[in-house]
Amino acid sequence: MKRFASALLVFALLLCAAGCSGKGGNKSNDSSKGNNGSNISSNTDVNWPTGATTIFVGAQAGSNLDLKARIVAKYLTEELGVAVVVENRPGGGGITSCTQYLSESANTNNIQYLAASYVAVAPIYNEVDYSADDFVTVAGVDSVDNGFFVDANLGINSIDDLVAYGKDNIIKFASTGVGSDTFLLSRALMEKLGLESDTVVGGGFPDMILSTISGTTQITYCSLETARQYVADGSLIPIATCTPDAYTGYADEGFASVPSLNELGYGIEYSTITWLALRSGTDDAIVAKLASALDAVYANADFQKEMKDAGFFMLEDPSSAAVSERIDTMVSSCQEFANLIAQ
């Protein structure tokens, strides 16, 4: 897959040719970087946005993606000097939001918030009218580590226990549906374990967790942070993570170390990111101004605290170059998981 357009070269281009504009493409980065790893100057002078700005989110209100977008919008309003609002456009694993956004011409006041499933999973299972190259990556937002959790009432405490349980039972796993990474990772694990399975579709991590703790499903794939309170109250048992190594972040919840699927020998390692993008073909000066504004947002101590308090983890390097590499990795991994399921 072609790498997402890099916003980081934009300002250098502007220095060389004032007023020039261009489309997204494969571009490399300068070595000079700002607070968030970008090399965008804060002095970009362009009449954008021309009014209220909207961040489109392909998830329902109250979801993790929605909450992150609203925190970004709050601080981006201060940097851009115009109202920045969030509009939820759920449906199709992000396809609805992306398709509607890309139906607009370039250089609007609108921004697309992207998640892994929008470009890494949904296109595997659906005919979509867009590709990664239709977006210009401006900056990353956060990184999410995930794992698998089972209903505490089942007496399952490990992957081996799950396999034993699955010999006499069809495993029902929670997901947000075919076309999502929650489905893809869960089905891939079931294939690796040689278990017969089916999915029960929910609207997001909270719905998926409720499905499991209520007994409708036996297992759910979920963000480690979202599941924390349910691990703490004894409703969920963490049996494995998708992190490279064992996870020790649940020590206070009574689990000194949760093994990773990678170290257990199942070869499933996957973390997701979210990021902000503009339509390919957007003027370079606009991309530069948004990147500069986001650089200032990420450097804001209040923003950092609000993200942390909400349980979200900012990317160590949110620059478009680093994010593009992560996107490539996610797309490649998801295709491998899809190939495994299709065998």
N, C-alpha and C positions, 0 to 999 in steps of 0.2 A: 504494500500500500504506500502511496505517496505520502510523505510527511505533511502534516498540516502546515499552512503558511506561517512563517515566523514573523511576528510583529516586531521582533527585536532589531531587525535590520532597517526598519523604516526610517528612524530618525537620521541614521547615517546617510540614507539616500536623500533625505530632505536637505542635509547640509551640502550635498554635492550638486543638487539641482532643485532649487527652491520652487515649490509649487508643483512638483511632479507627483503623479499618482500611479498606482499599479494594482494588479490583482494578486491574489494569494498564489503562492508557488513554493517550491523548495528553496528556502533561503537559509544561509548560515548566519551565525551571530558574531558580533564584535566582542572583544574581550573586556571592554569597559562596561561595568554594570552598576545599576542603581540598587536601592534597598531590597527590591524583590528579585534581583538577578537580571533585571532588564537594563537596556542601555538607552532608554527613552528619556529625553530631557523634559523637564516640567514646563518649559517655555514654548511648547508648541502653540502656535497662534492660528486658530481656525475657528470659524463660526459654527461650532458644533458642541453640544446639541442645540437645536434651534427651539426647543421647547421641552415639555415633559418627556422623560425617557422611560421606556418600559423594558424590564428584563422578563423574557418569556421562559417559563418553567414547564417542562413536560411532565409534571407530577401534581397530585392533588394538594390543596391547601392543608397545611399541618404536617406534611411529610418532611423528612430531613432535608431534602433538596429545596423545598419551599422555605424552610426556616433559614437555611444558609443564604439563599438568595435575598431574603428580607434583611438579614444583617448587613450583607454587602450593599444593598440598595440604600439603607439608612446612612451609611458613611459615604457612599458615592454621591449622594445628594449634596453633601457638604462640599465635596471636591469639585463637582461639575457646576454647582450653583443653580441647578434646576431640580425639580421634583423627579426622583427616580422611584418607580413603583414596580411591583411584581404582578404579572398576569399568569395565572395557571391555565395551562392548555394540556391537560392529561389525555392519554389515549395512545394505544399502539406502542407502548414501550418507548415513548419519546418521538415516534414517527409523526404524530399529529402536530406537535409543537414545531419540529424541525421543518416539516413540509410547509406549514403556514408561514413560518418566518421567511423561508427562502422564496416564497411566492412574491415577496416584496422586492422592490428595486433596491439597489445598493444606496448607502448614505442616508438611511432613515435614522430616526432617533432610537431605534430598537436594538436590543442586545439579546443574544441567545445564550441561555445557561445550558451547558451540555454535561451529560453523564455518560459513563462507559457504555451502558446498554444501548444508548441512542445510535452510536456509530459502530460499536463492536459486536453487538448481538442482534439487534432488531433487523439489520440488513441480511443476516444469515437466514432468517426465517420468513422474511417478508420482501416483496418487491417494493422497493422504495425509489422515490424520484430524486434522491440526493446521494451524495457521497461525501467523504471526509474533505475532499478538495473544494467543496462548496462553502467551506467555512475558513475564516482566518482566525487562528488561535491568538487571543490577546494575552491571557494570563490564567494560570491555574488558581483554584480556590482552596480545595482541601483534599486530603487523602484518607481513605477508609480501609481499615483492616477488618476482615470478616472471619467467621467461623461457623461451626455447626453445633446446634443445641437440641437437646431432647427433653421431652416431658419428664419431669422429675418423678412422676408417679409410676413410670415404667420399670424402674430398677435398672436402667441402662446407664452405665458409667464410663463406657469406652467404645471405641470402634469395634472391638472384638465382641462386646456385648450386643451391639447393634446387629452385627452379622449373625450372631446366634439367634437373636429375636427374629431376624428376617428369614430364617430357614422355614418358619411355620407361618409367617405373616407377610402380606404385601405391605411394604413400607409406604406410607402416605407422607409426602413432604410438602411443606408450605412454599409457595412461590408467588411472584407477581404475574406469572403466566409465561407461556411460550413466547420467546422474543425478548426475554429479560435474562440478565446474568444470574439472578436468583434461581431461575429454572435450569439454566445451562450448567451451573456449578453443581447443583443438587443432583441432576440426572447423571452428570459425569461421575460423581462419587458413587451413586448407586450402581453404575456400570462397572466401576473399578472394584466394587465390593461383591459383584455378582448377585445383586439383590433385585427382586421384582419390585417395581415401584409405580406410584401414580402421584399426581400432584393435586393439591387443593389451592385454588387461586385466591389471593388476598390483595389488598390495595397498597401494601407497603410493609415495611418492617413491623410496625405496631400490629397490623392485622395478622401478619404471619406469625408473630409471637403468640398472639391471642389464640390463633388456630391450634398451636401446639400445646399451650398450657391448659386449654380447654379439652384436649384429647381428640380433637378433630383430625389432627396430624400427629405423627410421632416425632418429627424432626423438622427443624427450620434452619435455613442459612440466613445469617444476620450479621450486622455490624457488631463488633465486639463491644463497642461503647453503648449502643442502643440496648443490648441484652444485659448490660451490667446490673441494673436494678432487679432484674428477674433472677439473675444468678444469686444476687445478694439475699433475696427473700426466699430462695429455695424452690422457685417455680421451674427453673431451667437448669439443666446440667450441661456444661460445655464439654464436648467429647473430642473436638479437634478444631484446629484453626487452619486458615489458608495462608498464614504467614510463613516466611522462610524457616523460622526456628520456633521452638516451643514458646508459648506466651506465658509470661509471669505476672501479667497485670491484674490477675484476679486473686492475688495473695490475700488481700483484705476480705475477699468474699469466700475464702476457705479453699481455694484451689491454687496451690503453690506453683504448679506448672501444668499447662494444658498443651499436649503434644500437637505438633503441626502435621498435616497430612504429608508434607514433604519429608519430614524425618521418619514418619511411619512407613515410608516407601511407596506411597500412592501417587507421587508426582503431581500433586495438585497444589499449585502456589499461585495466588491471585490477590491483588489489592486493587482498589478502584480509586479514581480521582474524579473531581468535577472541575469544570473550567468555563470561562466566559469567551464567547466568540462573536465575530461579526460576519456579515455576508461577504463571500469572496467578491472582489471588485470594489469594495469600500475604499474611499480615498485614503492614501497612506497617512495623510495628516490627521484624519479622524481616528485611525487605528492608533497612531502615536499618542494622541491626546487621551484616549481612553486608557491606554497602557500606563501613561504617566499618572493619571488620576488613581488608577488601581494601585500603582506603586505607593502612592501617598496613603491610600486606605490601609494597605497591609502594614505600613510602618506605624500606623496609629496604635498606641498602646491600649486605648479603650476598645478598639476593634479586636485586637488580639485577645484581650481579656474576655470580651463578650463571646467570641468564638470558643474559647477554652471552657468558659462556664457552661456553654451549651453542649459541650462534649464533642466539639469538632476540632480536628487537627489540621492546621495549615500546612501546606506543602513547604518543605525545606527550601526548594527552588521552584517558585511558581512561574518562572520565565517561559516564554512560548517555546523555546528550543527544548528545554527539559520536559515540558508538558507533552510536546510532540513525540518525544522518545517514549514516554510512558504510554501514550495513546497507541503507538505502533506495537508496543509489547502487549497491551490489552487485546488489541485486535487479533494479533497472532495467537495468543493464548486461547481466546474464545473460539477461534477457528479450529484449533487443535481439539478442544473439548467437544465441539460440534461433530468433528470427524470421528471421535471416539464413540459418541452416541449413535452415529449413523452406521457403525460397523455391524 
